[in-house]
Amino acid sequence: MAGILQADIFTNKTALITGAASGIGRGLALHAAKLKMNVVLMDLNTDGLNETHSLMADCPAMIIHCDVSNLEDFSKAKEKIEAKFGAVHFLFNNAGIFLEGRAWKADQKNWQRIIDVNLMSVIYGLNLFVDEMIASQERCHIINTSSMAGIIVGPALAPYTTTKHAVVGLTRTLHEDLAGNDMVGVSVLCPGLVKTNIIERDHLGLDLDESSIDQHESAKNNAQWLADGVKEGMTPEDLAIIVFKKIENNEFWILTHPEFVEVYETYANEISANRVNLD
């Protein structure tokens, strides 16, 4: 895309990072600070936001306690950002929660909560910021955090997989919608195992009904596999290096773990092998 690759697209630009209190969001924030960006840290966990801020390099920043799954709350946060920094140039729709379970075993409350956080917060972010990003005629970029669970499937992970697949579909459509715009880029982040607290049940904003979570052995085993995997996973700081390089190169797919891409290729081949031959 002509004009979208520039020598320095980050310095003094404003980055909004949801889910910035820990994990991937924190890693993105620390890297954005190193690039001398204006960094907006957004989460429900104020203590975690303060800790993220304390670890950042010196740069203009603001902390906003916000439930991004609530449009009214998110809208008020936008007003605060505009008052301090003006337009958002780099929108990281990163907030997310995890819920395991078989497809028919998650109850309505838990389904609604994970849809609100993992999908609706992304939609709200687009509703609130994309028009202004387009109107700014400045180099901007939207990064929606999905997961490798957004492109591959496995048993007993239905709620998480469903919402993360939806984020991939939404983001790919957004990419097509903005295909004629040389200034606003779009990426979907599909990380594999990263050192985060996403599997923990006690972090703020989860708000799931513990008594209704699927207790089947397959659900427990997959949750434990993920819990074990993230302990030895990629650091959020290393992930952030990859993410910002992909943004700089204006790449849509941000896939960080090649071993999972191989699983996706098997999945894609399965689809291809079952196509109907009409010749």
C-alpha positions in Angstrom: 0.0 0.0 0.0 1.6 3.2 -1.1 2.5 5.6 1.6 1.8 3.2 4.5 5.4 2.3 5.2 7.3 5.2 6.8 10.6 5.6 8.6 9.0 6.3 12.0 5.3 5.7 12.4 5.2 5.4 16.2 7.0 8.3 17.9 4.6 10.8 19.5 1.6 8.8 18.2 -1.1 7.6 20.6 -1.6 3.9 21.4 -4.7 2.6 23.2 -4.1 -0.8 24.8 -7.0 -2.6 26.4 -6.2 -5.4 28.8 -3.0 -3.5 29.7 -2.8 -4.6 33.4 -0.9 -7.7 32.7 0.3 -10.3 30.1 0.2 -9.4 26.4 -1.3 -5.9 27.1 1.6 -5.1 29.4 4.2 -6.3 27.0 2.6 -4.1 24.2 2.6 -1.1 26.6 6.2 -1.5 27.6 7.3 -1.7 24.0 5.1 1.3 23.0 6.7 3.3 25.7 10.2 2.5 24.4 9.1 3.8 21.1 8.2 7.2 22.7 4.5 6.8 22.0 1.6 8.3 24.0 0.3 5.2 25.8 -3.2 4.8 27.1 -3.5 1.9 29.6 -7.0 0.5 30.0 -8.3 -2.3 32.2 -10.5 -3.1 35.1 -7.5 -3.9 37.3 -6.2 -0.5 38.5 -3.4 -2.1 40.6 -2.2 -4.0 37.6 -2.4 -0.8 35.4 -0.3 1.0 38.0 2.3 -1.8 38.0 2.4 -1.7 34.2 2.9 2.1 34.3 5.7 1.7 36.8 7.6 -0.6 34.5 7.3 1.6 31.4 10.0 3.8 30.0 9.4 7.5 30.5 6.7 8.6 28.0 3.3 10.4 28.1 0.8 8.0 29.5 -2.6 7.8 31.1 -4.4 5.1 33.1 -8.1 4.5 32.6 -10.1 2.1 34.7 -12.7 0.8 32.2 -14.9 -2.2 31.4 -14.5 -2.3 27.7 -17.4 -4.8 27.4 -19.6 -1.9 28.5 -20.2 0.6 25.6 -21.1 3.5 27.9 -18.0 2.9 30.0 -15.8 2.7 26.9 -17.3 5.8 25.4 -16.6 7.8 28.6 -13.0 6.6 28.4 -12.7 7.8 24.8 -13.7 11.3 26.0 -10.8 11.2 28.5 -8.3 10.1 25.9 -9.4 12.9 23.5 -9.1 15.5 26.2 -5.5 14.5 26.9 -4.0 13.2 23.6 -6.6 13.8 20.9 -7.0 11.0 18.3 -6.0 7.4 18.8 -3.6 6.2 16.1 -2.9 2.7 17.2 -5.9 0.7 18.6 -5.0 -2.5 20.4 -8.2 -4.4 21.1 -6.5 -6.8 23.4 -8.8 -7.4 26.4 -9.9 -11.1 26.8 -10.8 -13.9 29.2 -10.7 -17.6 29.0 -13.4 -20.2 29.5 -13.1 -23.9 28.7 -16.0 -26.3 28.2 -17.9 -28.5 25.8 -20.1 -26.8 23.2 -23.4 -27.5 25.0 -22.2 -27.2 28.6 -21.5 -23.5 29.1 -24.5 -21.7 30.6 -26.1 -18.5 29.2 -24.5 -16.2 31.7 -21.0 -17.5 31.0 -21.6 -17.4 27.3 -22.7 -13.9 27.5 -19.8 -12.8 29.6 -17.1 -14.2 27.3 -18.9 -12.9 24.2 -19.1 -9.4 25.8 -15.4 -9.3 26.7 -13.8 -11.2 23.8 -15.9 -10.0 21.0 -18.2 -7.1 21.9 -15.3 -5.1 23.3 -13.5 -5.4 20.0 -16.7 -4.3 18.1 -17.1 -1.3 20.5 -13.5 -0.3 19.9 -14.1 -0.2 16.2 -17.4 1.6 16.6 -15.7 4.3 18.7 -12.4 4.9 17.0 -12.2 3.8 13.3 -14.1 6.7 11.8 -11.8 9.2 13.5 -8.7 7.2 12.5 -9.9 7.4 8.8 -10.7 11.1 9.1 -7.3 11.9 10.6 -5.5 11.0 7.3 -2.5 10.0 9.5 -0.9 6.6 9.6 -3.0 4.5 11.9 -3.4 0.8 12.7 -5.9 -1.5 14.3 -4.7 -4.7 16.1 -7.3 -7.1 17.3 -6.0 -9.9 19.6 -7.5 -13.3 18.8 -5.5 -16.5 19.5 -4.4 -19.6 17.6 -7.8 -20.8 18.9 -9.1 -18.3 16.4 -7.9 -20.4 13.5 -7.6 -24.0 14.9 -10.1 -26.1 16.9 -9.9 -28.6 19.7 -12.3 -30.3 22.1 -13.8 -28.7 25.2 -12.7 -25.2 24.4 -16.0 -24.1 22.8 -16.6 -20.7 24.4 -13.0 -19.4 24.0 -12.7 -20.9 20.5 -16.0 -19.5 19.3 -15.2 -15.9 20.4 -11.7 -16.0 19.0 -12.8 -17.4 15.6 -15.3 -14.5 15.6 -12.5 -12.0 16.2 -10.6 -13.4 13.2 -13.6 -13.1 11.0 -14.4 -9.6 12.1 -10.9 -8.5 11.6 -10.5 -10.0 8.2 -13.7 -8.3 7.1 -12.4 -5.0 8.5 -9.2 -5.5 6.5 -11.3 -5.9 3.3 -13.4 -2.9 4.3 -10.3 -0.8 4.5 -8.5 -2.2 1.6 -8.8 1.0 -0.4 -7.4 3.1 2.5 -3.6 3.7 2.3 -3.3 5.1 5.8 -5.2 2.7 8.2 -3.8 -0.8 8.5 -5.3 -3.8 10.1 -3.8 -6.8 11.8 -5.1 -9.8 13.7 -2.9 -11.2 16.5 -3.1 -15.0 16.9 -0.5 -15.9 19.5 0.2 -19.4 20.8 1.4 -20.0 24.4 2.4 -16.7 26.0 3.2 -16.1 29.7 0.0 -14.5 30.9 -2.6 -15.0 33.7 -5.5 -15.7 31.3 -6.1 -19.1 32.8 -6.4 -17.8 36.3 -9.9 -17.5 37.7 -9.3 -14.8 40.2 -8.3 -11.8 38.0 -10.5 -8.8 37.9 -13.2 -8.7 35.2 -13.7 -12.4 34.8 -17.2 -12.4 36.4 -17.9 -16.0 35.5 -20.3 -18.3 37.3 -17.8 -20.9 38.7 -20.5 -23.4 39.6 -21.6 -23.6 35.9 -18.2 -24.3 34.4 -17.9 -27.7 32.7 -16.2 -30.2 35.0 -15.8 -32.9 32.3 -12.4 -34.5 32.2 -11.7 -33.2 28.7 -12.4 -29.6 29.8 -10.2 -30.0 32.9 -7.4 -31.6 30.9 -7.4 -28.8 28.2 -7.5 -26.1 30.8 -4.6 -27.7 32.6 -2.6 -28.1 29.4 -3.0 -24.4 28.7 -2.1 -23.5 32.3 1.1 -25.6 32.0 1.9 -24.2 28.6 1.7 -20.6 29.5 4.2 -21.0 32.3 6.9 -21.8 29.7 5.4 -19.7 27.0 6.8 -16.8 25.0 7.3 -13.6 27.1 4.9 -10.8 26.4 7.9 -8.6 25.7 9.2 -10.8 23.0 5.7 -11.1 21.6 5.5 -7.3 21.5 8.7 -7.0 19.4 7.0 -9.3 16.8 3.8 -7.4 16.9 5.3 -3.9 16.3 7.4 -5.2 13.5 4.4 -6.7 11.8 2.5 -3.4 12.2 5.5 -1.5 10.7 5.4 -3.8 7.7 1.6 -3.5 7.5 1.0 -7.2 7.7 -2.5 -8.6 8.4 -1.6 -11.9 10.1 0.5 -11.9 13.2 1.2 -15.6 13.9 3.9 -16.1 16.6 4.1 -19.9 17.0 4.9 -21.9 13.8 4.0 -25.2 15.4 0.3 -24.1 15.6 0.4 -22.9 12.0 1.1 -26.5 11.0 -2.0 -27.6 12.8 -3.9 -25.0 10.9 -2.6 -26.3 7.6 -4.0 -29.8 8.5 -7.3 -28.1 9.3 -7.3 -26.3 5.9 -6.3 -29.4 4.0 -9.3 -31.2 5.6 -11.6 -28.5 4.2 -9.9 -28.7 0.8 -10.1 -32.5 0.6 -13.9 -32.4 1.2 -14.8 -29.9 -1.5 -17.4 -31.0 -4.0 -16.2 -31.6 -7.5 -18.9 -30.2 -9.9 -16.9 -30.9 -13.1 
